[in-house]
């Protein structure tokens, strides 16, 4: 299955995590969310958010001003 794309470009924290959380609720454990963001705070906030909810942050990198993250959804997930 393809990753669920969550486009959070143009938003600021905590909006990217809220959008990813809404996507996670609809996905079974083990599925992947691909998050696009341009808020540099994502580098700090997203790993903490994933850790707090049990999701795995498979990758987080940026190309220019765009950050791209891959989040693996955990069982018992919550927004």
C-alpha positions in Angstrom: 0.0 0.0 0.0 1.3 3.5 -0.8 2.0 5.9 2.1 -0.9 8.2 3.1 0.3 11.7 2.0 -0.3 14.5 4.5 0.5 17.9 3.1 1.1 20.4 6.0 3.0 22.9 3.8 2.2 26.5 4.9 1.2 25.5 8.5 3.1 25.8 11.7 3.4 23.5 14.7 1.3 21.9 16.1 -0.8 21.7 12.9 1.5 19.2 11.1 1.2 16.8 14.0 -2.5 17.3 14.3 -2.9 16.5 10.6 -0.7 13.4 10.9 -2.7 12.3 14.0 -6.0 12.5 12.1 -4.5 10.4 9.3 -3.1 7.9 11.8 -6.6 7.3 13.3 -7.8 6.0 9.9 -4.8 3.7 9.2 -4.1 0.2 10.5 -0.9 -0.4 12.5 2.2 -0.6 10.4 0.9 1.6 7.6 3.0 4.7 6.7 2.2 8.4 6.6 4.3 10.6 4.5 4.3 14.1 6.0 5.3 17.2 4.0 6.0 20.4 6.1 8.0 23.6 5.8 8.1 24.6 9.5 11.6 24.0 10.8 10.3 23.2 14.2 9.2 19.9 12.8 12.7 18.6 13.4 12.1 18.9 17.2 8.4 18.5 17.5 7.7 15.5 15.2 10.2 13.1 16.9 8.7 14.0 20.3 5.1 13.6 19.0 5.9 10.2 17.5 7.6 9.0 20.7 4.7 10.2 22.9 2.2 8.2 20.7 4.3 5.2 20.0 4.6 5.8 16.3 7.9 5.1 14.6 9.6 8.0 12.8 11.2 6.0 9.9 12.8 9.1 8.4 12.9 12.9 8.5 14.9 14.9 6.0 14.7 18.2 4.2 15.4 19.4 0.8 15.6 23.2 0.7 12.7 24.4 2.7 10.6 21.2 2.5 10.7 18.6 5.2 9.6 15.1 4.3 8.9 12.5 7.1 7.8 8.9 7.0 5.8 7.8 10.1 4.9 4.2 10.8 1.6 4.0 12.6 1.5 2.2 15.9 -1.2 0.0 17.4 -3.4 1.8 19.8 -2.8 5.0 18.1 -4.3 8.3 19.0 -4.3 11.8 17.5 
